[in-house]
C-alpha cells in the first residue's frame, strides 16, 4: 500500500513540470468570424479587434478618453502650434525581428489619412510630414489643429495602426495579405481556418510600456501564450460550451441568454463599456430610391426606436431610446433635428413617397445572420417600412459578407443595396469629427456615401473651435442637418455584456475587446 502511494506521489511530482509547461490558452467566441485581415480596408469591429492584437499604435485613448503615448516616447510642439515632432520608443521591432522606424510610420499615417474620416481631416490641415532620423519624424501643419493627439489615438472604426513600409504603401483599394505587426501577439496565419478558428501566440520580443493598462493605453502585457478565437455562430451552443468549460469567454452574449448564465456560479457577467453602442441605419445615396431626399425622410418617419430595441436586445436593463448622434450620456448629447421623425408616422411616410414618385420597386435591406445584436434589425425595418408604403426585400448574409457587400456602389441588380444597419461604440461617435457617420464627403464617406457641403463646413468649424459652448452649438447644427438630410438614422443605444469563466481575470475595461493583461488561472 505504501509502495503504491509513493509511486502515485512520484507520478504526480514527475507530471508537475509537464503540467506547468502547458501553454496558457484562452478560447473565446467573438461576435463574428474573421474573414478579412486588413483593419484599414474595412471598418468591421472584428477586424479592428484582430488589428489590436498584432499591431501597435502611436497613441491610444485611456479610460478617461485622453490620448496617451504608445509607440511614441516623447513629442514637442512649436510655439506657433504648427510643427509637431515625435520620437519613437527604443526597442520597437516587427514580428520578423526588424526594427520599426519612421520609414514605416510615415506611410502608415498616410494610409490611415487616405481612409479614415478624422484622418482625412488631419491630412487637410497638414502641410508636410518628414523623417528626422530612424526614430523621429515631424508633422507640419498649415494651421493649428487641436485634435492632433486624439486623431493619432483614434481607436475605431479605422485606427492608426503602424504597418511595415512594404504593407503601408499598398493602395487603399488593395487588401493586405502580409500580417507582420509589432504588437503583443502574433497572428498564426498557417492555423487560420475561416469559419472555425483564428489563432494568436504571444510575441516574446514585445516590450510593453511601464504604465498600468488603462483602456487601450498603458502597458500591453501578454500573459497568455495563445489566444484562440473559436467560431460558434449559434448563441445557445456558445453558452453551453462556456458552461461546460470547452471555451473560456464569450465576447458578445445574446441578451436573452444572460439569465441562464447569471445562475451559473462559475460564470461572471461583465459590462466592459458602460456607454455601450448605438444602432445606426444608413441609406445608399447612390442608388434609387434613396438618392431622393423625400424618400429618405419617408423612411425616417416610418421607423421608431422601441421596436428595434425590443426585438434586438429585449431586456430593458440593457437598452434605452436615444436620438443623440453623439451619444446619450456623452458631453454633446442633444435631440436636435429629431422632431416628428422616428415615431412611426406611416401616413406622413406614404405622403412623402407619393410626392417623391416612388414606383414601388422593392428596396434591398441587408440582414446580418451571425451577430446576436444585429439579427432582428432587418425584420423590424421591413415591417415598419412596409407599413409606411415601401416594398422591402430583406437579403440575409453573415456579417463579413455584409461588410464586403455594403462597400459596393453597384446598382441593385448587380449586387447593390439600399439600407444597411450596424452598431458603433458610443464613445467613438462622441463628436462631429470622430463620428464617421456624421461625415458627408460623398465617395470618401462611410458606406452610403452621403454628400453635403454644409455638414462638412460645420464639422471643420468644430475642429477649429476650442470653446465648449460653441462646440456644443456646432454639434447641434451638425446633428440637425444629418437627420434632416437622412445621412444617418440613430436607432437607440444598448450595452453588451461579456461572459467568462471565473478563472479568467484581468480583462481591461475598454470599448475594444483586447487580450493583454488577461490571465487564465
N, C-alpha and C positions, 0 to 999 in steps of 0.2 A: 504493500500500500504506500509506504514511504517512498519506495523507488519510483512508483508511478507518479506520485505528487511532484517529486523532484524533476522527473522527465517533463511533466506538464509545465512546471515553472520554467525549466530550461527552454522549452519551446517558445513560451511567451517572451522570455528575455531575448532569445535569438530573433524573434519576429519583430521586436521593438524597433530596431534601426530601420528595418524594411518598411514598417508602417510609417515611421517618421519621414521616410523619403517619398511617400506617396505625394503626388502633386496636389496642391490646393486648387481644386477645380470648382468653379461656380457655374452651375447650369441654370440658365434663366430664359424665360419666354418673353420676348419683346413684343411690342404692339403690332409688328408687321414683319414680313420676311424681307431679307436683304437681297435685292436683285441688281441694284445699281451701286457702283463703288465710288462714284465721283461726287463729293459733297458740294462742289461748286456748280455742277451741271444741273442738279435738282435741288429743290427746297424741301424735299421729304425728310421728316424728322428721323426716320430710321437710318438714313444715310448720314445725317448730321451726327447721330449717336456713334455710328461707325467711325466717323472722322475724329471725334474727340478721343477715341481710344488710341488711334495710331498717329495722329498729327498733333502739333502744338500750335499755340497762338502767341502773337507778340504781347498782347494784353488780354485780360479776362475780367469779367464782372464778378465782384464778390457778393456776399449775402445782402449787402446794402445797396446793390446795383451800382457800386462805384468801380471804375476801371482801375485795375492793379496790374503791375508789370508781370509778365510771364516768361517769355523768351528774352525780353528786354531786361538788361541790367540797370541802365540809367538813361536819362534823357534830359535835354535842356531846350529852352525856348528863348529866342531872341527877344529883346525889349519891345520890338515892334510887332511881336506875335506872329511873324511871318516865317521864320526859319526854325524848324524842329530838327534836332539832332538826336539820334537814338544809338545806343550801344548794346550789342547782344551779350548775353551771359556767356562766360567761358565754358567750354566743355560740351556744347551742344553738338550732337552727332546724329547722322542718319542711321537707320537700321542696318545699312551696309557698312558702317564704320567710318564713312567720310564725314568731315566737319561741315556743319551748317554755316554758311557765310552770307554776306549781303548780296552776293550774286544769286542766291536762292530767294532771298527775301523780296527784293525789288520786283521781279516778275510775278511773285505770289501776290503782292499788293495789287499789281495791275490786273491780274486775273480776277481778283476779288472786286476791284472797282469797275471792271468791264461787265460784271454780272449783277452785283448787288445794288439795291436802291440807295442805301446810305453810302455805300462805297462809291457809287456814281456821283453822289453829291460831293464827296471828298475830292474826286477827280476834277469836278468843275471848279473847285477852289484852288487846285494845285497848279503851280507854275512848273515845277520840276522835281524829280527825285533822282538822287545820285548816291553812289557808294563813296565813302571817305576812305575806308580800308575794308578788310575782310569782316570786321565786326561792327563797323559804324556806318550809318547812312543818314542822309538828310531828306526832309520833305520841305520844299519851299513853296509857300502859298502866295496867291495873288491878293488875298485879303484875309484878315483873321477868321478862323473857323473854330468856334467854341466847342464843337463836337468831335474834335480830333481824337482824343483818347477813347471816348465812347464808341467811336466808329472802329478804331483798331481793336477794340474789345468785343465787338458785336458777336453775339452767340447764335443767332439764327435770323432768318432761315438760312442765310449764307454766311457762315463765319469766315473770318480771315485766317484760314489755315495756311501754314507755310509748307510749301512743297519743294522738292529738289528742282533746280533750274530747268532740267530737261522736261519735267512734268508741268511746271508753272507756265512754260512758254507754249503749251498746247493751245490751239484755238478753243474758245468757249464752246463752240459747237461740237467739239470732239471730246468724248468721254475718256478719262484716263483709264489705263489698264495697269500702270506701274503704281503699286500701293506702298512704295517706300516712304516711311514717315520718320519722325524724330520723337514721337510721343512715348508714353509709358508702356504701351502694349504693341505687339507686332501681329499683323494680320497673316494668318496661315492660309494663303490662297490655295495651297495644294489640298487643304482639308475642307474648303468651302463647297457646300452642296446646296445650292438654292432650293428652298422648299424643305430642307432637312436640318442643316446645321451650319453655323458660322463659328470659326474658332480664332481666338486671340491668345497669345502667350506673352508673359511678362518680358519686357525689354530690360535685360540685365545691365545695360550700359546707360540707362536713363538717369539723369541727375536731377532730382526734384528740387524745387525751391525750399528754403528753410522754413518759410511761414507755414502755419497750420492751414489745412484746406478750408476754404470759405466759398461755397458755391463752386463756380468754375475757376476761382483764383486760388493762390497758395500752392502748397506742396502736393504734387501728384505722386503719392507713394503707392506703387503697385504691390499689394500684399498677397495677391493671388498669383499662382503660377500660370493659371489657364482660365479663360472665360469662354464658355460655350453658349451661343445663342441657339436654343432648340426651337424648331418650328412646330408649334401645336396650334393650328388655326381654330380648333373648337375650344371655346372658353371653358365648358364643363370638363372636358378632358384635361385641360391645363390645370384646373383647380384640383382635380383628382390626383394628378401627378405631383402637385405641390403637397397635398395632404399625406401622400404615401412616401414622400421623400425622394421621388425619382428626379425632381427638379428642386431648386433652392429658392427660386424667386419668380414672380410674375410682375412685369413692369406695369401692365395696364389690365386690372381685373374688371370683368363685366360687373357693372354696379348691381345687377340683380343677383349675382352670385356671392356678393360680400357677406350676407347674413350667414351663409354656410361656413365661410372661413372664420367669421367672428366667434364661432362656437368652438373652434379648434385651439386647444391650449398651446400647441406647438407653433402656431402661426401668428405673426404680427402684421397688423394693417397700419400703413403709414401714408400720410399725405405729404409728398415731398415739396409741393409748391402750392401755397395757400391762396394765391391769386388765381391759380388754375389756368384754364384755357377758354378761348372764345370761339364759338362756331361762326364761320363766315361763309356766305354764299356769293359766288362770282358768276356774272353773266359774260358770255362771249360777245364782245362788242364787234367782232369782225364778221359774224355770220348773222343772217336774218333768223328770227325777228328781233333779236336784242341789239341790233345796230340802230334800233329806233328807240328814242328816249321814252316815248309814251308806253311802249311795251314793257320796258324795264320798270317804269313806275307802276304799271298794272300789276306786275308780279309782286312788287313791294306792298301794294295794297292787299293782295290776296293772302299773303303769308302772315303768320303770327309766331311768336317765340314759344309760348307754353306748349303747343302741340309738339314741336321739335324736341324740347327738353324732356317732356314726359315720356316720349317714345324712345329717345336715345339714352337717357340716363335713368329715368324712373323714380329713383329715390330723391325726394326733395331736400334731403340733407346735403346733397352734393351738387345742386344746381340753383341758379337764380336768373330771372329775367334781367337783361342788361342791354340797353340801347346805346351804350357808350362805345364808340370806335376805339377809344384809347384805354378802355378797361374800367369796370366798376371796382372801386376801392383803390384806384390809381389816382395820381395827382391831377390828371386832366380829364377826369370823369365829367361828362356832360350829356344831356339828352337832346342837344341842338339838332334840328332837322328831322326829328322823328315824329312830329305831329301828324296824325292821320294815318301813317303807314304802320305795317305790322300789326294790324287789328282785324285781319280777315274781312275787309270790306269788299265782298265779292261783287256787289253792284257797281262800285266805283271801278273795280278791275275790268269788268265787262264793258263798261262805258269807254274806258281808255283804249281797250283793244279794238272796239268798233271805230273809234276816231282814228286809230293808227292803221286801220285797214288790214288787220291780222287775218290771214287767209285760212286759218285752221290747220295748217301743216303742223304735225307733231313736233314738239321741241324735245331734244335729247337731253335727259338728265342722267348724269353718271352716278352709279351706286357703288359704294365700297362694300365688299363682302367679307373682309377678313380683319377689320378693326372694330371692336365691340362698340365703341362710342360713335361710330360712323354708319353702321349698318342700316339703321332705321331712318336716316335723314332723307334719303331719296323717296321712300314710300310716302312720307309725310308731305314732302314737296309736291309729289304727284297729286295727292288728294286735295290739297289746298289750291293748287294752280288750276286743276280741272274744275273745281267749284267756282273759280274766278274766270272761267271762259277759255282756258288753254286746253289743247290736246297734248298729252305727255307720253313720251316713250322712255321708260326707265331702262337703262342698259347696265347690267351688273358685271363687275370685274374685281379682281384683287387690287389692293392698294397700289402696288408697284406698276401694274398695268394702267391704272387710272392716272398715276403721276406721269407716265410716259404719254398717254393719250391727251391729257389736258394741255400738254406743251405744243400740240399740233394746231396749226392755224388753218387746216384744210376745211373744205366745205363739208357739210353734214354727210352727204352721200359718199364721201371719200374718207370717212373715219373721224370727222369733226365732232363737235359737241356744242351744247347751248348753255348748260348750267353744270357747275361743279362745286361741291361743298367740301370744306375741310375744317380743321380746328387749329388754332395757333395759341401758343403760350401767351397769356395776357401781358406778362412783363415785357414781351418782345413786340407789343403793339402800343406801348405806353405814350408815344408822342407822334406827331405827324412825320417825323423823319425816320425813326426806327420802324414804324408801322408800314411794312411794304405793301399792305392792302389799301393804303391811302394814296399811293403813287398813281399818277395818271400821265405817264410818258409814252403811251402807245406801245410800240413793239418792245420797248425796253422794260415795260411794267410787268407785273406778275401775270399769270395765266388769266385770260380775259382781255388784256391789253387795252384798258381804258385810256382815253386821251383827252386832257383838258388843261389848257394853258393857265387858267385862273388858279386851279388847285396847285399847280407847280409853282406859281408865283407866291402863293400863300405859304407853301412849305419852305421856300427859300427865305421868305421874310422871317419865318420861325427860326430857321437855322442861324440867322444873323442876330436875332433878338436875345437879350440876356435878362430882361426884366420879367419876372414870373407872371405878373398880372397881364402884361401884354402878350406873353406866350400863351396864356390861357385863352385870351380873346382870339388870337390867331387860330388856336386849336379848335375853338368853337366854329369859326368860319370854315375851316377845312372840313370838319365833320358835316356841317350843314350841306356843303356843296357835294361832298362824297355821297350823301344819302339822296340829295335832290337829283343827282345825275345817275344814280344806280351804279356807282363804282364798286361798292361792296355793301352787302346787307348783313349786319350782325344778327345772329340768331340765338344769343344767350351765352351765359358763362357757366362753367362747371369745373369741379376739381376731380382729379383722377387718382384714387388711392393705388398704392402698390401693396403687394403681399409677399412676405418672405418667411422662411422658417427662422425660428428664434436664434439659431446658431449662426445666422448671418448678421453681422454688425458693421458699423462704421459707414453706412450709406450716407453720402453727402446730400443735404437738402439743396435742391437745385432744379431749375426748370428743364434741365437736360439730365437724362439718366446717365450717370458716369460710374465707373467701377474702380477708380483709385480710392484708397483708404478703406475699401471693403475687405472684411475678413470673414472666413468661414471656419468656425471653431468646432 
